[in-house]
Amino acid sequence: MEINGNTLILIVLILYLFFSSPGGNGVSSKYEYNQIEKLKDHLSSEYQTFQKMSFRDNFRNITGLKLSYQDIITNPSINATYPIAGKDYDNWIHNQTYELLPDEIIQKISTKVWNVSDNNLTNFYPPNITSTLMGQINLVSNNEYSQLRMPVPRYFEPATDFAQDDPPEGDSYFTDWPNYGELHNVTFQKGELSIQITHINKVSDTISGYGKKFFNSQDENWKLLRLRIEFFDKLESEKHTMNPIAIYDIRRGRILSMSQSSKFHSLFSLPHYMSVGGGLDKGDDETIFNETKALINDYWNGSNYIDTLTMGDLDTLYDNALSKCEYTVFLQLAPWNQFDKDQMKKIDEELNWPLGRPVNLTKLPPVSIQSGLLYSPDCGVELQFNDASGVRYELKVKTIRSHILLGLLLFAGQIYLLLCQMQHTNTPSSINKISFYSFSMINLVDGSLATLYLIASSVLPELYLPLILSSFSSFILASIFETRYLISIYTSQANERGVSIITLLRGNAENNDEERVTNADIPDDASIGASLYGRFFFSLIIFTFLILSSTSWPRKIRMTFEYICIIILNSYWVPQIFRNVIKGLAPRRERRRNNSPINRRQHQTPLLWKFIIGTTIIRTVPIVYVFTYSSNIFRHHRDPRFVVFLSLWLLFQLSIMYSQDILGARWFLPQHSIPEGYIYFKPVSLAHLAKHEGASKHTADCAICMSEVPVYIEEAEETHNIDQHSYMVTPCDHIFHTDCLENWMGYKLQCPVCRTPLPPI
Amino acid sequence: MSVDAPAGLSAFPVTKFAMVITGLIPLLAAISSYKYVFYTSYSPFLSEYHQYYKLLIFQLAAVNETDVILLILIWYQLRNLERVMGSFKYISVIALTYIYTTILISSLNLLVNWTIPWTIWNRYPTGTLPVVLALFHFYKEYTPQVYEFNVLLTQPLFSSEDKGNKQMELKLNDQFLLNSLCFLLCLNQGLVGIICGFVSWLCGVFMEKGLLPGVDTFRLPFINKLLFNRVNSRGSHVVRSLVQISEDPHHMGQDNGSRTPLLANDSNTILGGTNSSLGDEENTGDEPIRPLGVQFLDTFRR
């Protein structure tokens, strides 16, 4: 397509259509506008109720909190419509008559989870706990407790047709939902748990998210957190994820979190549940309630909660309600009593803004949750865990940075080795012996690493600089040096396209002129380069997408894919071994013997051993690290057996290549299957020479230096003292000085006279 | 000696080294996020944390990107000094100024901070600002001004009725680029940059006058072997090409005498001439040796 003004406008228009999305709150129809207005009204009225509520009040008309556990025991089919006849709304006591939790759970919280702090507040807890904690989670029961009925307001439902303007009224219960039951139970006994903790310190009061401000007026004692909790069984066939807000009580080391959805507006229930489990004085309970209520108010007002709601939020709330259980999460942090407040402040400052302050960061213990309990009121599932821990995020970033820098060194080493290799094979004849596919595989890996690094650099702003540098260097390696080298390899092998392997093995010994004529049309460097770059970028994009999507596959398929990919991509010497066989490298001893100045170029090993071994090591080190070091940064599982297998496989490839170097490339083929290669040094017949009109003088004209070439002629006795190695006869029967033709063949493998492709020497 | 300095840096190994180091250390520090190591101030690093090692390294890397660029440009401008002194003396003088300015600035700073009860001078300059400013004096002393030019502003600056107001005239000479770069460098680091720049300039003056000894006697040990091996081999290459030129019939008629003194520094131009004169007999040598740098470039050229 020709690029002119019109096409340019068309492209811009198409890009605009692709990338434009409804701005602001994402409302794109009258129906959605009504939906979001309803949600705003609903939340505002609930917030009013919340404002009026004191510590001694029960929840009234707040979604998800209308029923207590006792209500469902008394009447399993009770509807959650406010007000419920006979329900006590004026009192609040920590038991199942008032709470969502059964008495057993409340008991467990007080005895097994929130049992560390007493009224004296003697323990010290770190104020900043940004980290990712890993641990094991156990299912306690999934059928013991009754399931609370939590209806979803029907205005959340998407429109059924375009004409619909007003969302439906009323509530719907789970029996009405189409795909209920998918993730509404936990069926495994033991699973993996990961909790990612981030602090919400600043919020913005606009949808665009600019101008973030501090909102927390009680920053010394209370923190608002964003958790990302994931738990799944070992095979990852069942994965539960939630992304709730949490409140962190710094003095007591308690964290309370409740999932949020359109059937459970838990934000308003956090203050009440912060003092579940008791163990505290009555006055303390009330102080906790008031302080956390103030925190929620700060957050509500600071973030301008109602006005910053978007259609995205609405959809998320609705999706969470339909597809997931609601969870209440109670966590108890392990105290850091070895530090005091001033030390901790210094450590936090150093982590946040490193200046080389005299603090010992290496001795910083991991953030750890010593006990935790997850209970789902609407699914009746109870889960428990002990000891989930992880290092502070800033320290983690530091470790990752050093790993990336080491990776950068590997790239630098690979670039250096490749340059050495390129210098080693700087003529078409020597490049011809190198396998195109070996380098394609290496190139594919480097190219995908470049894209993966690039993507990572946009995800991890803290590591932008080292990541973008790695991406840049691997891109340079892949797209400039390796692709450049691939183009030379491809060009030098262009006259072999369409020729059968047997012919190649034979090295064009026979006079198959017809075949050569068909191949005489060899594309030039530029067109080969263009097509190879196209192929490179295409395969790069496909492969990167494959890798990225594979990370979300179930574990079994993902692992199979990973192992197969690693094995295949680490077979990069196999094509080279085949190439060696095809080109028929002579044994090393023979090469040494023939190392006369005349054919010194003929029998170099195509690849430098420095390059082979260096590349193998550079490419294996990261895999060995990931598979054997159990606390590696990718959280990859440990599998030393695979590493041993892979190393053996690579060693096998290397040993085959070494044996080819020592014994000759075709030592494992039976003798009779190895045909002779083309020999440039041969006697000439008179009839042949007659074509060159030099028969009388027993010489031919060298078309390169325009002087005469004395030749060895079978019929003429007097020419038999001429060295057959002083001239070369091409397959197309042209005769040149050995020096002249060898020099020429350093640039192109084409007959200087008739352009017939020449077999490499 | 030729008026124009030869283009490129191949004849200036120390300048090249200084430029590369000035850019490389901050880059490495930035990607490993250890930039703060080079950030020096009296409080808290010296007074509270007692990190006195910072006094030795604060000149190694500039913390600010603008300073990095300015310093690299200034090092390039100062290459005339290398031409005047020779590489070995130049690097020795650089090392000497590094030592003197570091001692002078840090002792002055500590003295001020210990005697005066309140902190009036906290920050240290970053990067090789002191060294560069000391060398600035050497540059001014040894480099003659070649030309100057006036920039006339077409309109008088103020109203034309004002009798005393003449046409504005800006007098610049060939060194104004270096002057303005140094000025910017000092200005960029604020009051500290100006004060330390002045102190280091004085340091350069004292060194040149012999008040601070060592300019003519102090030489770095071992450095000759480490840094200048390549230069020597290139020198022999120049000699070889000279021999080829004198043997070349095309050059026989020319006066070789006028060229010879240029060779030590103008190796580039000579080599360039050699290549073109040898162009018609490429086949004499085998495949020429391609050093890594050339190969690097060839990758982009071909």
Interface residues (C-beta under 8 A of the other chain):
Chain A: P354 L355 G356 R357 P358 K398 R401 S402 L405 L408 L419 M422 Q423 N426 T427 L465 P466 L469 I480 F481 R484 N743 G746
Chain B: A30 I31 S32 S33 Y36 V37 Y39 P44 F45 Y49 Q51 N283 E287 R290 L292 Q295 F296 T299 F300
